[in-house]
């Protein structure tokens, strides 16, 4: 499956569960050096957006599986 990131790039996701976990972890990451604070804000927004999109895909996949039963 593919997902479009905040920069408009298409990202192929081959393992949804792993991708959700990675995005969850990355959105918490911060540099100790405060000179990276602006970069960290952009990265946080990127990973939060990615995490939400991935969770939405998981929800849709789950609903589809339930409906097919």
RODO-225496 format. One record per residue: residue in one letter; y, z, x of N, C-alpha, C, CB in turn. Coordinates in pm, whole numbers, padded with zeros to 5 digits. Glycine has a CB too. Layout:
<nodes>
<node 'A'; <Y; Z; X>; <Y; Z; X>; <Y; Z; X>; <Y; Z; X>>
...
</nodes>
This chain:
<nodes>
<node 'X'; <-00117; 00000; 00084>; <00000; 00000; 00000>; <00124; 00000; 00089>; <00000; 00122; -00096>>
<node 'X'; <00234; -00046; 00034>; <00359; -00051; 00110>; <00466; 00032; 00042>; <00406; -00197; 00127>>
<node 'X'; <00556; 00081; 00123>; <00668; 00162; 00075>; <00793; 00115; 00149>; <00642; 00317; 00096>>
<node 'X'; <00907; 00117; 00083>; <01032; 00076; 00147>; <01109; 00202; 00185>; <01116; -00015; 00053>>
<node 'X'; <01145; 00211; 00314>; <01217; 00330; 00360>; <01367; 00317; 00331>; <01194; 00351; 00510>>
<node 'X'; <01443; 00419; 00368>; <01587; 00422; 00342>; <01662; 00307; 00410>; <01645; 00553; 00388>>
<node 'X'; <01605; 00255; 00517>; <01669; 00146; 00592>; <01630; 00009; 00538>; <01633; 00156; 00739>>
<node 'X'; <01549; 00007; 00432>; <01507; -00118; 00373>; <01385; -00181; 00440>; <01619; -00215; 00376>>
<node 'X'; <01325; -00109; 00533>; <01207; -00158; 00603>; <01082; -00130; 00521>; <01195; -00095; 00742>>
<node 'X'; <00990; -00224; 00523>; <00863; -00208; 00453>; <00765; -00138; 00547>; <00807; -00345; 00405>>
<node 'X'; <00708; -00028; 00501>; <00614; 00051; 00579>; <00478; 00043; 00510>; <00662; 00201; 00594>>
<node 'X'; <00375; 00006; 00584>; <00241; 00004; 00526>; <00177; 00141; 00541>; <00154; -00105; 00593>>
<node 'X'; <00127; 00193; 00432>; <00062; 00324; 00429>; <-00087; 00300; 00409>; <00120; 00415; 00315>>
<node 'X'; <-00165; 00344; 00508>; <-00310; 00325; 00499>; <-00383; 00453; 00461>; <-00364; 00273; 00632>>
<node 'X'; <-00318; 00567; 00481>; <-00378; 00696; 00445>; <-00270; 00778; 00376>; <-00436; 00771; 00571>>
<node 'X'; <-00270; 00776; 00244>; <-00164; 00840; 00166>; <-00158; 00991; 00192>; <-00185; 00815; 00017>>
<node 'X'; <-00271; 01057; 00193>; <-00273; 01202; 00214>; <-00211; 01238; 00350>; <-00419; 01255; 00205>>
<node 'X'; <-00250; 01166; 00453>; <-00196; 01192; 00587>; <-00046; 01161; 00594>; <-00272; 01109; 00692>>
<node 'X'; <-00004; 01053; 00530>; <00137; 01015; 00530>; <00223; 01122; 00461>; <00157; 00880; 00461>>
<node 'X'; <00174; 01177; 00351>; <00248; 01282; 00281>; <00261; 01405; 00371>; <00176; 01320; 00148>>
<node 'X'; <00155; 01441; 00438>; <00158; 01557; 00527>; <00254; 01535; 00644>; <00017; 01588; 00579>>
<node 'X'; <00251; 01416; 00702>; <00342; 01387; 00813>; <00487; 01395; 00769>; <00312; 01248; 00872>>
<node 'X'; <00518; 01334; 00655>; <00656; 01336; 00605>; <00699; 01480; 00575>; <00669; 01248; 00478>>
<node 'X'; <00609; 01559; 00518>; <00640; 01700; 00488>; <00676; 01774; 00617>; <00520; 01769; 00418>>
<node 'X'; <00600; 01752; 00721>; <00626; 01819; 00848>; <00756; 01769; 00912>; <00509; 01799; 00944>>
<node 'X'; <00776; 01639; 00913>; <00892; 01581; 00981>; <01024; 01620; 00914>; <00880; 01431; 00984>>
<node 'X'; <01022; 01639; 00783>; <01149; 01672; 00717>; <01199; 01813; 00753>; <01133; 01662; 00565>>
<node 'X'; <01111; 01893; 00812>; <01150; 02028; 00855>; <01200; 02033; 01000>; <01032; 02123; 00840>>
<node 'X'; <01176; 01924; 01076>; <01206; 01923; 01218>; <01357; 01929; 01245>; <01147; 01800; 01282>>
<node 'X'; <01396; 02011; 01339>; <01536; 02021; 01384>; <01537; 02042; 01535>; <01612; 02139; 01312>>
<node 'X'; <01635; 01983; 01600>; <01654; 02009; 01742>; <01716; 02146; 01762>; <01741; 01899; 01807>>
<node 'X'; <01680; 02212; 01869>; <01746; 02339; 01902>; <01889; 02314; 01950>; <01667; 02415; 02010>>
<node 'X'; <01908; 02203; 02017>; <02040; 02163; 02068>; <02127; 02117; 01950>; <02027; 02050; 02176>>
<node 'X'; <02232; 02189; 01921>; <02318; 02161; 01806>; <02392; 02028; 01817>; <02418; 02273; 01788>>
<node 'X'; <02395; 01969; 01937>; <02462; 01840; 01951>; <02387; 01729; 01877>; <02476; 01804; 02100>>
<node 'X'; <02266; 01758; 01833>; <02187; 01662; 01756>; <02200; 01684; 01605>; <02041; 01672; 01796>>
<node 'X'; <02293; 01767; 01561>; <02298; 01804; 01420>; <02320; 01684; 01327>; <02409; 01905; 01398>>
<node 'X'; <02404; 01590; 01364>; <02425; 01472; 01279>; <02300; 01386; 01273>; <02544; 01388; 01330>>
<node 'X'; <02236; 01368; 01385>; <02109; 01295; 01390>; <02005; 01365; 01302>; <02058; 01283; 01535>>
<node 'X'; <01997; 01496; 01315>; <01901; 01574; 01238>; <01926; 01561; 01087>; <01906; 01721; 01279>>
<node 'X'; <02052; 01554; 01046>; <02085; 01537; 00903>; <02032; 01403; 00853>; <02238; 01546; 00881>>
<node 'X'; <02053; 01298; 00932>; <02004; 01165; 00892>; <01852; 01162; 00887>; <02056; 01057; 00988>>
<node 'X'; <01789; 01223; 00985>; <01643; 01226; 00989>; <01587; 01306; 00871>; <01595; 01286; 01121>>
<node 'X'; <01653; 01417; 00839>; <01608; 01500; 00726>; <01616; 01418; 00596>; <01695; 01629; 00714>>
<node 'X'; <01725; 01347; 00577>; <01741; 01264; 00457>; <01633; 01156; 00453>; <01881; 01200; 00453>>
<node 'X'; <01606; 01094; 00567>; <01504; 00990; 00575>; <01368; 01045; 00534>; <01497; 00932; 00716>>
<node 'X'; <01328; 01156; 00595>; <01194; 01210; 00570>; <01182; 01272; 00431>; <01159; 01313; 00675>>
<node 'X'; <01290; 01328; 00377>; <01284; 01378; 00240>; <01265; 01263; 00142>; <01413; 01458; 00205>>
<node 'X'; <01337; 01153; 00165>; <01322; 01036; 00081>; <01180; 00981; 00090>; <01424; 00928; 00120>>
<node 'X'; <01130; 00969; 00211>; <00994; 00918; 00232>; <00891; 01009; 00164>; <00964; 00907; 00383>>
<node 'X'; <00909; 01140; 00178>; <00816; 01236; 00118>; <00814; 01222; -00034>; <00856; 01381; 00158>>
<node 'X'; <00932; 01211; -00094>; <00939; 01196; -00239>; <00874; 01066; -00286>; <01085; 01201; -00285>>
<node 'X'; <00896; 00958; -00214>; <00836; 00830; -00251>; <00684; 00836; -00240>; <00890; 00717; -00162>>
<node 'X'; <00635; 00897; -00134>; <00490; 00909; -00116>; <00427; 00995; -00224>; <00459; 00967; 00022>>
<node 'X'; <00494; 01107; -00259>; <00441; 01192; -00366>; <00440; 01118; -00499>; <00524; 01321; -00378>>
<node 'X'; <00540; 01035; -00523>; <00546; 00957; -00647>; <00429; 00858; -00653>; <00681; 00882; -00658>>
<node 'X'; <00398; 00797; -00539>; <00283; 00706; -00534>; <00154; 00782; -00562>; <00274; 00635; -00397>>
<node 'X'; <00140; 00900; -00502>; <00020; 00980; -00525>; <00006; 01015; -00673>; <00024; 01109; -00440>>
<node 'X'; <00117; 01052; -00736>; <00114; 01087; -00878>; <00071; 00966; -00961>; <00253; 01138; -00924>>
<node 'X'; <00126; 00850; -00928>; <00092; 00729; -01003>; <-00056; 00693; -00984>; <00181; 00611; -00959>>
<node 'X'; <-00105; 00705; -00862>; <-00246; 00677; -00834>; <-00334; 00773; -00913>; <-00275; 00689; -00683>>
<node 'X'; <-00297; 00900; -00916>; <-00374; 01000; -00988>; <-00376; 00970; -01138>; <-00317; 01139; -00962>>
<node 'X'; <-00261; 00935; -01193>; <-00252; 00904; -01336>; <-00339; 00782; -01368>; <-00104; 00878; -01378>>
<node 'X'; <-00331; 00681; -01282>; <-00411; 00560; -01303>; <-00560; 00591; -01300>; <-00378; 00456; -01198>>
<node 'X'; <-00603; 00675; -01209>; <-00744; 00713; -01200>; <-00788; 00786; -01327>; <-00769; 00801; -01077>>
<node 'X'; <-00705; 00874; -01376>; <-00737; 00951; -01497>; <-00748; 00858; -01617>; <-00630; 01061; -01523>>
<node 'X'; <-00654; 00764; -01626>; <-00654; 00671; -01739>; <-00777; 00582; -01740>; <-00529; 00586; -01737>>
<node 'X'; <-00830; 00551; -01623>; <-00947; 00463; -01613>; <-01077; 00534; -01649>; <-00958; 00406; -01473>>
<node 'X'; <-01074; 00665; -01655>; <-01197; 00741; -01685>; <-01230; 00739; -01831>; <-01183; 00883; -01640>>
</nodes>
